[in-house]
């Protein structure tokens, strides 16, 4: 599907708009909120399920919110103190996250990558790439992942708060839960398109990716 057709396919009239305040909040969700506060801040959504988000840190809790049982829109992640530290927005049904007018959700990956490179060229806010090829801006607490939808592959923004922003693009040792790195990867030379790649078995013990 061509880039223009892909954008038209995912730009629905009912997709809400959420403004990103880097390191502080995304839409109505403030980093540091407790899970009950997150649920109250999403009146148009229901909590679909909770899950262990990382095989190595069992106290990291994931909570999925959506507009129906089979329609996840937002994934939220909480530390051992029940504080929100990470938000991932579903590309198919999640809000349109914007940063100073720049749309981050359900975009054509190559187009958004170039916009980020053009917008953040300084050393302090430069785009960096994790070991698995996913781009982001550590100074903004922003990682851009990709997600397959019916029409093709589009962007899925993942945001963290101030205390987790350092090296957030590091998909091996950074703060973002492992479940957010599983699946389709950013197209990048020398990197597999899927994680885990075919034939490779990570040391996940008894943990299995929740989605």
N, C-alpha and C positions, 0 to 999 in steps of 0.2 A: 504494500500500500504506500502511495506517495506521501511525502511529509505533510502537504496541505490537507490531503484526505484524512490522514491519521489524526491531525489536530481537530478537524471537523467532527470526526467520529467520537472523540472523547470529550469535547467541549459541550457538556449538557447545560441546559438553562437552569437546572436545579442544583448545580454544584455550588455550595457556599464558598465565600471568599474569606480566607484567614490571613491576616497580616503577621509576618514574622518580625518580632523584635529580637534581634540576635542575642543569644545567651540568656534571655529573660523569659520570653513567652512566644507561643505560636497560637494565634487566634485567642480563644478564651482560656487556654491552658497555660498556666504559669509553672515553670520548673520549680520543684520543691513542694507542689501541692500533694496532698494525700489522695488516696484512691477514691474516697467518698467525695472529695471536692471535685475531682475530675469528672465523676459520674454526674454530679449536680451541674457542672459547667457544660454538659452535653445533653440538654433537654430533648433534642430531636433524635437522640440515639439511645440504644439499649446496650447494656453490657452483654456480650455474647459468650465469653469464657475467659478463664484465667489459666495460665500455663507457666511452667518453668522455662525461662527464656535463654538460659545458657547452661551448657553441660558442666562447666567448671565453677560456676558461682550459683549454687542452688537457691540462694536467698534473693536472687534477681527475679522479680515477678513480672510477667507480662499480662496485660489485660486488653482484650480486643473489644472495640465498640463498633456498632454498625447500625444500619437502618432496618435490618431484618436478619433473621437467623443465617441466611446464606449471603449476606451483603456486608462484609466488613468494610469499614471506612477509615478507622484510626487504630493504630496499635500504640499502646502506652507502656512504659517500663519504669519499674519502681525499685529502689534500692532496699537494703535490709531494714532501713528505718521507715519504710513505706512512703518514700518521697519520690515524686516524679522526676526522672532525670533524662528521659529520652522519649521522643514522639516520632512515629513513622506514619506517613499518610498514604493510604492506598491509592494507586494510580487510577483504578477504574471508578471508585465510588467516593473517594476522600475529598476533602475541601481543596480548593485552589489556593495554595500557599503562595503569597507574594512577598517579595523583598524590594522595597522602593520601586514598586511597579513591575518588577521582574517576576514572571510566573515560573513556579518551580514544579508544579504537579502536572503529570500527564503531558509532558513536552517531548518533542523529538530529541533523543539524547544528544546527537551531534550538534544540533542547533543550540541547545541550552549550554552545552560544554563551551562552545565558542563565545556565547554571551558572557559566561562566567570568566573566561580567560580575558575578554576585553574589559570587563568591569573591575576585575581585581588583579591588577598587574603589580601592585606594590609588594615589597618583601613582607610586610606585616600581614597582608591579606591576599597573598597569592594562592592560586589553585594548586593543590597537591594531590598525589595519587597514592592510594594504599597499595600494599603488595599484590593484591588481586586485581588492581587496575581501576578501582572505583574512585572518582574524583570528589573533591570537596574543598572547603575553606575552613581550616581549623579555627581561625580567628572569629568566625561566625557561628561555630558549632554546627556546621552544615556538611552533610554528606549526600551526594546524589546517587541513588541506586537506580536500577532499571527493573521493570516488571512487565511480564507478558500479559497482554489483554487480548480480546478477540481480534482487534484490528492490527496488532503488531506489538512492538516493544516501546514503552514510554517510561518517563522518569517517575521515580518514587522518592520524595525528599525525606531524609532522616535528620532530625534536629536534636541537639543536646544542650543542656544548660552550661553556665559559666564554669562550674567546677568539674565538668567532664569534657570541655572543649579541647584541651591540650591533646594533640595527636589523635583526634577523633576519627581522622581518615585512615588511621592504621588499623586495617581489618584483621591483623594478627594479634596485636597486643593492646589495642585501643579500648575505650570504654563501652562501645556499642555492643549489645548482646549478640551472641553468635547466631541466633535465629535470623537476624536481619541480614546476615551475609550469605545465607544459604540460597541456592537457586541460581537464577539467571544473573550473569555478571556483565559489567560494562564491557563493550567491545574494545579490546586494547591489544595491540600486537604482543604476541608471546604469552598471553594469558588465556586459560580455558574459558569457554563461554558459560560453563556451569561449575558451581561449587556445592559439594565435592565433585571433582572431575570423575568421569567413568573409571571404575577400577580402583579408586582410592577410598580407603576407609579411615576417616578421622578417629582420633581417640576420644570418643564421646561417651564411653562407659555405657550406661543403660539409657542415656538420653536420646530422644529422637526429635528432629525438627517439628515444631507444632503446625507449620503451614508451608 
